[in-house]
Amino acid sequence: MVEVIGFVYAALVAAGGIVGYLKAGSIPSLAAGVGSGLIAGFGAYTGNYHLLFGISLLLAGLMTYRFANSGKFMPAGLVAILSFLMLLRCVVFFIQKSRTH
């Protein structure tokens, strides 16, 4: 089952890494954003909610920490919010799956 919301999340994360590179020339932003986006995209493509949950949890924690330290909403605050929303989506999926089994 392909997870469309997960694909949108993956694309936004990857795009954030690309924008970070274009604006600041940050290769770590490019690598982290595109790498995380690819992992999330693979999870979305395969319907692997555990993988989506894991990468979302990692990004939610890391970007919340970065937002708290910098106070800048872009990009850390936005990615943190998107990651928390993806975590919520995964939890809803896990709850629905447990009710059907």
URQUI-V963177 format. One record per run of one state. SS is the DSSP state (2 for helix, 1 for strand, 0 for the rest). FROM is the first residue (numbers start at 1). LEN is the number of residues. If there is no record, write none. Layout:
BEGIN
SS&FROM&LEN  SS&FROM&LEN
END
This chain:
BEGIN
0&1&3  2&4&21  0&25&2  2&27&20  0&47&2  2&49&22  0&71&2  2&73&28  0&101&1
END
